[in-house]
Every structure is written in C-alpha cells, then in structure tokens.
C-alpha cells in the first residue's frame, strides 16, 4: 500500500468500528426471513444479508428461479458488485445454500471481531 491509499482509510475505519464492542453497527445483520421456506412459499427472491459494520462490504445471497424449476443463487458484495452465481439446484438446495453461506459468514465475522478485540486488549496491556 502506498501513502494516501484509500484502502488504508477503509481498513482503519473498520478496525476502529470493530474496536468498540458495544457499537451496535458491528453486530451481525441478517435478514429476518425464515430459515426454511414454508410449504407453498415462493423461493424465488429468498435472500439473506451477511454481517458487517458497512453496507458497502456486506455479502448478500438471493435465490433466483429460472425455467424448469431450476434455481440459482446470486452472491453480491454491497450494492454495486457483479453477482457470482451458483446453480442450478433445487429450491430446497438453494435455500440451504443461502442459509449455509450466511451462517458461515456470520461465524467468520464473529471470529474476526473477537480476534481484533483480543489484539486490542493485548495492545492495551502492553501499553500499560
């Protein structure tokens, strides 16, 4: 990275946000839709949003139906990214895929947040 690199500012902002354990934006954000579609529920459009303090870097998984009951899952980061598509799969498999991806993202986010909090606590001890 070079001096004045915008990535430095973004990483510093993320670190400062995650450094504050009581900061509500650092908590996981997940869609309130049910984990499994109810019988007869339209799976097309089922989605979940991953955790994170900044909307621009949050993952989102959305199920999309095409012909012959083939379902695809589009994964995006933020609002303006191109999607990465997985599929074709059944409706149940698509919902499971979305739920699994969101769960894994939440677990990784919590691990990263805990690691950063641990490093901040260790740095505080060393400064004293």
C-alpha positions in Angstrom: 0.0 0.0 0.0 1.2 3.5 -0.7 0.8 6.7 1.2 -2.7 8.1 0.7 -4.1 4.7 -0.4 -7.9 4.7 0.3 -7.6 1.1 1.4 -5.7 2.3 4.4 -8.5 4.6 5.4 -11.2 1.9 4.9 -9.2 -0.6 7.0 -8.6 1.9 9.7 -12.3 2.8 9.8 -13.3 -0.9 10.0 -10.8 -1.5 12.8 -11.9 1.5 14.8 -15.6 0.3 14.5 -14.8 -3.2 15.5 -12.6 -2.0 18.4 -15.8 -0.8 20.1 -17.5 -4.0 21.4 -20.8 -2.2 22.4 -21.1 -0.4 19.0 -24.4 -1.7 17.5 -23.3 -1.4 13.8 -20.7 -4.1 14.5 -23.3 -6.7 15.3 -24.3 -9.2 12.7 -27.0 -8.1 10.4 -29.1 -10.9 9.0 -32.4 -10.8 7.1 -35.5 -11.7 9.2 -36.9 -14.1 6.6 -37.5 -17.7 7.8 -34.6 -20.2 7.6 -36.7 -22.7 5.6 -39.5 -21.8 3.2 -42.9 -22.8 4.4 -44.7 -25.2 2.1 -46.1 -23.3 -0.8 -43.8 -20.3 -0.2 -42.2 -18.9 -3.3 -38.5 -19.5 -3.0 -37.7 -17.0 -5.8 -36.3 -13.9 -4.1 -35.4 -15.6 -0.8 -32.3 -13.8 0.5 -30.0 -13.1 3.4 -27.6 -10.4 4.1 -24.2 -11.1 5.8 -22.9 -9.4 8.9 -20.7 -6.3 9.0 -20.4 -2.7 10.0 -20.5 -1.3 6.5 -23.2 -1.9 3.9 -20.7 -1.5 1.1 -18.8 -4.7 2.1 -21.7 -6.9 3.2 -22.4 -10.1 1.3 -26.0 -10.8 0.0 -27.3 -14.1 -1.3 -30.5 -14.2 -3.3 -32.3 -17.1 -4.9 -33.5 -16.7 -8.4 -35.8 -19.1 -10.3 -35.4 -19.9 -14.0 -37.3 -22.2 -16.3 -37.9 -25.9 -15.4 -37.8 -25.1 -11.7 -34.1 -24.6 -11.8 -32.9 -22.3 -9.0 -29.7 -20.2 -8.9 -28.2 -18.2 -6.0 -26.6 -14.8 -6.8 -24.0 -13.6 -4.4 -23.1 -9.9 -4.3 -21.0 -7.7 -2.2 -22.5 -4.3 -1.5 -24.9 -2.7 -3.9 -22.8 -2.2 -7.0 -21.0 -5.5 -7.5 -21.5 -8.1 -10.1 -23.0 -11.3 -8.9 -21.3 -14.7 -8.6 -23.9 -17.3 -9.5 -24.2 -20.8 -8.1 -26.5 -23.4 -9.6 -28.6 -24.9 -11.0 -30.1 -26.6 -7.9 -33.5 -27.5 -6.4 -35.5 -25.0 -4.4 -34.6 -26.7 -1.1 -30.9 -26.8 -2.0 -30.9 -23.1 -3.0 -32.4 -22.1 0.4 -30.0 -24.4 2.2 -27.1 -22.8 0.3 -28.2 -19.3 1.2 -28.6 -20.3 4.9 -25.2 -22.0 5.0 -23.4 -19.2 3.3 -25.0 -16.6 5.7 -24.2 -18.8 8.7 -20.6 -19.3 7.7 -20.2 -15.5 7.0 -21.6 -14.8 10.5 -19.2 -17.2 12.1 -16.2 -15.8 10.3 -17.2 -12.2 11.1 -17.6 -13.1 14.8 -14.1 -14.8 14.8 -12.5 -11.8 13.1 -14.2 -9.4 15.6 -13.1 -11.5 18.5 -9.5 -11.7 17.2 -9.4 -7.9 16.7 -10.8 -7.3 20.2 -8.2 -9.7 21.6 -5.4 -7.8 19.8 -6.7 -4.5 21.1 -6.8 -5.9 24.7 -3.3 -7.2 24.3 -2.1 -3.9 23.0 -3.7 -2.1 25.9 -1.9 -4.4 28.3 1.4 -3.8 26.6 0.9 -0.1 26.7 0.5 -0.1 30.5 
